[in-house]
Amino acid sequence: MIILKDFIHLNQEEIKLVLKWRNDENVAKFMKTKNIGLKEHLKFLSQLKLDNTKKYFLVYDDENIIGVIDFINITNHSCEFGLYGIQKGVGELLMQEVKNYAFNVLKVQTLNACVFKENTKALKLYLKHSPVNIVKHKTMLYLKYIQKSIIEKLSSVNFNWHNELINYEIYSKNIIFNFMHNENIILKNFANLNHKEKEKIRLYRNRPEVKKYLYQKHYIAKYEHKNFIKKLKKNTAKSYYCVIYNKHILGSINFEIISDDTIEFGFYANPFSKISGLGRILEHISIYYAFKIKNYSFLQLQVFDNNIFVTNLHKIFNFNIIKQFEFQNETILKMQLKKSDCKTIF
């Protein structure tokens, strides 16, 4: 059982232990103030009783002390945290307690942190928890967290666009979704991709686990990919987008106009991404694009019937099979979603 003991309630033994650990070389070298004397330490503890903008806790796991977590610059909306462990392997547990206290007790909207670049262990831990913003300085990194990132929310089938989306902008064929807490997702048109982005998309497209469910299963060379994108610039019926969040490519989404009221789509996720629920994220975005941005009445897709995972994903979003046909000895399912049946955006 995890217990957070407020610094203002520490006994004499705990006070001495905290001071000892805080001045330990392995901890102090990553602090802005490298060494603290006993007199200064006692004064600090005394001042905490009168300061509502700071909270410091000694963290117990049952009867064992495992570390310290702290919160400073506390307001109604935000705070900054710090932590250090006194046992190996407790960083993740301390981080969970930080987030729990900040979001569920202090009920702040944003949680901030700063870490020395050379503090690789802490940096790895902090980055693992998906900060929504990272600002780099000469020696420090400043990170910002929110209770749930837009990516986590979009990965839920029950995601509500009305509660999260502020607006969207269309600029030079790119679409920028602006969400709460200064988060955004960019649909970057293939025509605007830089060389590095093009090569990443081509790499994903050529992965065996991706291309086995596509019509064209051969290896796409640079020249072929370049020509494909070049032709897209003149094709008004087709639109291809690279989906980007926080400089991370989530995958590719493509659309083709079938008729005045129908558009077809397809997508594949970044096979190297560790973000869970990418299929649901790309599905939500595709549906919003078709029905809210382009205002079509029907959204269709084609999927190999042995691609059970993706077929079931579409069914969760209320797509129905309207046709099936054979292609090179494989069965293709044609599925459709009616705008009137869509529950994710209305």
Secondary structure, DSSP 8 states (H G I E B T S, - for coil): -EEEEEGGG--HHHHHHHHHHHTSHHHHTTSSS----HHHHHHHHHHHTT-TT-EEEEEEETTEEEEEEEEES--SSEEEEEEEESSTT-HHHHHHHHHHIIIIIS--SEEEEEEETT-HHHHHHHHHT--SEEEE-SSEEEEEEESS-HHHHHTSTT--HHHHEEEEEEETTEEEEEEGGG-EEEEEEGGG--HHHHHHHHHHHTSHHHHTTSS--S---HHHHHHHHHHHTT-SSEEEEEEEETTEEEEEEEEEE-SSSEEEEEEEE-TT---TTHHHHHHHHHHHIIIIIS--SEEEEEEETT-HHHHHHHHHTT-EEEEEEEETTEEEEEEEEEGGG--S--
